Amino acid sequence: MTPEHAGPGLAIGPLLLVPPVLFWVYLAAALRQRAADRAGWSHWRTASFGAGAAAAAVALALPGHGLAAHMWQHLLLGMLAPLGLALGAPATLALRVVDRRAGRAVVRLLRRPAVGVLTHPVTGLLLTVGGLYVLYLTPLYRATLTHPVLHHLVLLHFLLSGYLFTWAIAGPDPGPHRARVPVRLVVLGVAVAGHATLAQLLYAGLLVEVTAPAAELRAAATVMYYGGDLAELLLALALLVTWRPEPRHARAPLPASAG
């Protein structure tokens, strides 16, 4: 097996602790919320966040040898884990358990225009799908095979950008700059097309900067094509489930007639 597709020798150990720690912090907050409020906190939200943390842990535990294994990591860490984490509504839970002063500070921060740009679905699209094109159509992927730290940074990018994109499309946590549903649907459609196109390029070995046997390229492309379709279908279903009609704005009072 050549270095180009053997995969880096990863020192993942400490990283495996991150998903369970995140879940235990979330669970502690959920139990605190249930103790403070009769309405409590949704068991479905907790289960969803736990599933997302489990998917992230599985992705980090994968051996990481070969392009297909790397693609499974991308699917779990960049698409499925963010879906579970986002549907857990962690920001809403955090705002319920922190003190009011800290909550107001967070809300003020979220209202800044720069945050609106960062959390727009198009930004998430560029970071997720665009990031994949940069990874496979440039020497970046080959560099991750010999630089474990760079590989870890790419995995972190998958998780964070995937979470951002998932929240922008279907996250239940409220935000002051949420795009309208038609915009989100269009961006999701572009993401589907972008994933499919890159998978086809990878399958054919065209334009990609990946040195691997043809069979391995095809196996990785198959994971991206069908696995990506499944994840994006689940994201579309999440958008359908979490969508709420926008409240109608009260009509502005008519100006007083002159005279």
C-alpha positions as CSV (number, residue, x, y, z in Angstrom):
1,M,0.0,0.0,0.0
2,T,1.5,3.3,-1.1
3,P,1.7,6.4,1.1
4,E,-0.7,8.2,-1.2
5,H,-3.7,6.1,0.0
6,A,-2.5,4.4,3.2
7,G,-3.8,7.2,5.4
8,P,-2.0,8.9,8.2
9,G,-1.1,7.2,11.4
10,L,-3.5,9.1,13.7
11,A,-3.0,9.7,17.4
12,I,-6.8,10.0,17.8
13,G,-6.9,8.8,21.5
14,P,-7.7,12.1,23.3
15,L,-10.1,13.2,20.6
16,L,-12.3,10.2,21.3
17,L,-13.1,11.8,24.7
18,V,-14.6,14.9,23.1
19,P,-18.0,13.5,21.9
20,P,-18.9,11.8,25.2
21,V,-17.8,14.8,27.2
22,L,-20.0,17.0,25.0
23,F,-22.9,14.7,25.6
24,W,-22.5,14.6,29.3
25,V,-22.4,18.4,29.5
26,Y,-25.5,18.5,27.4
27,L,-27.2,15.8,29.6
28,A,-26.3,17.7,32.7
29,A,-27.9,20.9,31.3
30,A,-31.0,18.9,30.2
31,L,-31.4,17.4,33.7
32,R,-31.0,20.8,35.3
33,Q,-33.6,22.2,32.9
34,R,-36.0,19.4,33.8
35,A,-35.5,20.1,37.5
36,A,-36.1,23.8,37.1
37,D,-39.2,23.7,34.8
38,R,-42.2,21.4,34.8
39,A,-42.1,21.4,31.0
40,G,-38.6,20.0,31.3
41,W,-36.6,19.3,28.2
42,S,-37.5,17.0,25.3
43,H,-36.2,13.5,25.5
44,W,-36.1,13.5,21.6
45,R,-33.7,16.4,21.7
46,T,-31.5,14.7,24.1
47,A,-31.6,11.4,22.1
48,S,-30.8,13.3,18.9
49,F,-27.8,15.1,20.5
50,G,-26.6,11.7,21.9
51,A,-26.9,10.1,18.4
52,G,-24.9,13.0,16.9
53,A,-22.2,12.6,19.6
54,A,-22.1,8.8,18.9
55,A,-21.7,9.4,15.2
56,A,-18.8,11.7,15.8
57,A,-17.2,9.2,18.1
58,V,-17.5,6.4,15.6
59,A,-16.0,8.6,12.9
60,L,-13.0,9.3,15.1
61,A,-12.6,5.7,16.0
62,L,-12.4,4.5,12.3
63,P,-9.0,3.3,11.4
64,G,-8.5,6.0,8.8
65,H,-6.6,3.8,6.3
66,G,-7.7,4.3,2.7
67,L,-9.8,6.7,0.8
68,A,-13.1,4.9,1.4
69,A,-12.5,5.0,5.2
70,H,-11.8,8.7,4.9
71,M,-15.1,9.1,3.1
72,W,-17.0,7.4,5.8
73,Q,-15.3,9.8,8.3
74,H,-16.6,12.7,6.2
75,L,-20.1,11.3,6.0
76,L,-20.3,10.6,9.8
77,L,-18.4,13.6,11.0
78,G,-19.5,16.2,8.4
79,M,-23.1,15.3,7.7
80,L,-24.7,12.8,10.1
81,A,-23.2,13.9,13.4
82,P,-24.0,17.6,12.8
83,L,-27.6,16.6,12.0
84,G,-28.0,14.9,15.3
85,L,-26.2,17.6,17.2
86,A,-28.1,20.5,15.6
87,L,-31.5,18.8,16.1
88,G,-30.7,18.6,19.8
89,A,-31.0,22.4,19.9
90,P,-28.0,22.9,22.2
91,A,-28.1,26.7,22.0
92,T,-31.7,26.9,23.2
93,L,-30.8,24.6,26.1
94,A,-27.7,26.6,26.9
95,L,-29.7,29.9,27.0
96,R,-32.2,28.3,29.4
97,V,-29.7,27.2,31.9
98,V,-27.2,30.1,31.9
99,D,-27.8,33.3,33.9
100,R,-29.8,36.1,32.2
101,R,-26.8,38.4,31.9
102,A,-24.8,35.8,29.9
103,G,-27.9,35.0,27.9
104,R,-28.4,38.6,26.9
105,A,-24.7,38.9,25.9
106,V,-25.0,35.9,23.6
107,V,-28.2,37.3,22.1
108,R,-26.5,40.6,21.4
109,L,-23.6,38.8,19.8
110,L,-26.0,36.8,17.6
111,R,-27.6,39.9,16.3
112,R,-24.4,41.3,14.8
113,P,-24.5,41.5,11.0
114,A,-21.3,39.5,10.7
115,V,-23.0,36.6,12.4
116,G,-25.8,36.8,9.9
117,V,-23.3,36.4,7.1
118,L,-21.5,33.5,8.8
119,T,-24.8,31.6,9.5
120,H,-26.3,32.1,6.0
121,P,-27.0,28.9,4.2
122,V,-24.8,30.0,1.3
123,T,-21.8,30.4,3.6
124,G,-22.4,26.9,5.0
125,L,-22.6,25.6,1.4
126,L,-19.3,27.1,0.5
127,L,-17.6,25.8,3.6
128,T,-19.0,22.3,3.3
129,V,-19.3,21.4,-0.3
130,G,-16.8,24.0,-1.4
131,G,-14.4,22.6,1.2
132,L,-14.7,19.1,-0.3
133,Y,-13.8,20.4,-3.8
134,V,-10.7,22.1,-2.3
135,L,-9.8,18.9,-0.5
136,Y,-10.0,16.6,-3.5
137,L,-9.2,18.9,-6.4
138,T,-6.0,20.3,-4.8
139,P,-3.0,18.7,-3.2
140,L,-4.6,19.2,0.2
141,Y,-5.8,15.6,0.6
142,R,-2.4,14.2,-0.1
143,A,-0.9,16.6,2.4
144,T,-3.2,15.3,5.1
145,L,-1.8,11.8,4.6
146,T,1.6,12.8,5.8
147,H,0.6,15.5,8.3
148,P,-1.7,14.2,11.1
149,V,-2.3,17.6,12.6
150,L,-3.6,18.8,9.2
151,H,-5.8,15.8,9.0
152,H,-7.2,16.6,12.4
153,L,-7.9,20.2,11.3
154,V,-9.7,18.9,8.2
155,L,-11.9,16.7,10.4
156,L,-12.6,19.6,12.7
157,H,-13.6,21.7,9.6
158,F,-15.9,18.9,8.5
159,L,-17.7,18.9,11.9
160,L,-17.9,22.7,12.4
161,S,-18.9,23.5,8.8
162,G,-21.3,20.6,8.7
163,Y,-23.0,21.9,11.9
164,L,-23.2,25.4,10.6
165,F,-24.8,24.2,7.3
166,T,-27.2,21.9,9.1
167,W,-28.3,24.6,11.5
168,A,-28.7,27.1,8.6
169,I,-31.0,24.6,6.7
170,A,-33.0,22.9,9.5
171,G,-31.6,23.7,13.0
172,P,-34.4,24.3,15.5
173,D,-32.4,26.8,17.5
174,P,-33.8,30.3,16.7
175,G,-31.6,33.0,15.1
176,P,-32.2,36.6,14.1
177,H,-30.9,36.2,10.6
178,R,-32.6,32.9,9.5
179,A,-33.0,32.7,5.7
180,R,-36.5,31.9,4.4
181,V,-37.4,28.3,3.7
182,P,-37.4,28.7,-0.2
183,V,-33.8,30.0,0.1
184,R,-32.8,27.0,2.2
185,L,-34.4,24.6,-0.2
186,V,-32.5,26.0,-3.1
187,V,-29.2,25.9,-1.3
188,L,-29.9,22.3,-0.2
189,G,-30.6,21.4,-3.8
190,V,-27.3,23.0,-4.9
191,A,-25.5,21.0,-2.2
192,V,-27.0,17.7,-3.5
193,A,-25.9,18.6,-7.0
194,G,-22.4,19.6,-5.8
195,H,-21.9,16.3,-3.9
196,A,-23.2,14.3,-6.8
197,T,-20.9,16.0,-9.3
198,L,-17.8,15.6,-7.1
199,A,-18.6,11.9,-6.5
200,Q,-18.8,11.4,-10.3
201,L,-15.5,13.1,-10.8
202,L,-14.0,11.0,-8.1
203,Y,-15.5,7.8,-9.6
204,A,-14.0,8.6,-13.0
205,G,-10.7,9.8,-11.5
206,L,-11.1,13.2,-13.4
207,L,-9.5,16.4,-12.1
208,V,-9.0,15.0,-8.6
209,E,-5.6,15.2,-6.9
210,V,-5.9,11.7,-5.3
211,T,-3.5,8.9,-6.1
212,A,-5.3,5.7,-5.4
213,P,-6.3,2.5,-7.2
214,A,-9.3,2.8,-9.5
215,A,-11.3,0.4,-7.3
216,E,-10.7,2.5,-4.2
217,L,-11.7,5.7,-6.0
218,R,-14.9,4.0,-7.1
219,A,-15.6,2.7,-3.5
220,A,-15.1,6.2,-2.0
221,A,-17.2,7.8,-4.7
222,T,-20.0,5.4,-4.0
223,V,-19.9,6.2,-0.3
224,M,-20.0,10.0,-1.1
225,Y,-22.8,9.6,-3.7
226,Y,-25.3,7.3,-1.9
227,G,-24.3,8.3,1.7
228,G,-24.5,12.0,0.8
229,D,-27.9,11.5,-0.7
230,L,-29.1,9.8,2.4
231,A,-27.8,12.4,4.7
232,E,-29.2,15.2,2.6
233,L,-32.6,13.4,2.5
234,L,-32.6,13.3,6.3
235,L,-31.7,17.0,6.3
236,A,-34.6,17.8,4.1
237,L,-36.9,15.8,6.3
238,A,-35.6,17.6,9.3
239,L,-36.4,20.9,7.6
240,L,-39.9,19.7,7.0
241,V,-40.3,18.6,10.6
242,T,-38.8,21.7,12.2
243,W,-40.4,24.2,9.9
244,R,-42.9,26.6,11.4
245,P,-45.0,29.2,9.5
246,E,-43.5,32.6,9.8
247,P,-45.8,35.0,11.8
248,R,-47.5,37.6,9.8
249,H,-46.2,41.0,10.5
250,A,-48.8,43.5,11.8
251,R,-49.8,46.0,9.1
252,A,-48.3,49.4,9.5
253,P,-50.9,52.0,10.5
254,L,-52.2,54.1,7.7
255,P,-50.9,57.7,7.7
256,A,-53.3,60.3,8.9
257,S,-55.1,62.1,6.2
258,A,-54.1,65.7,5.7
259,G,-56.5,68.5,6.3
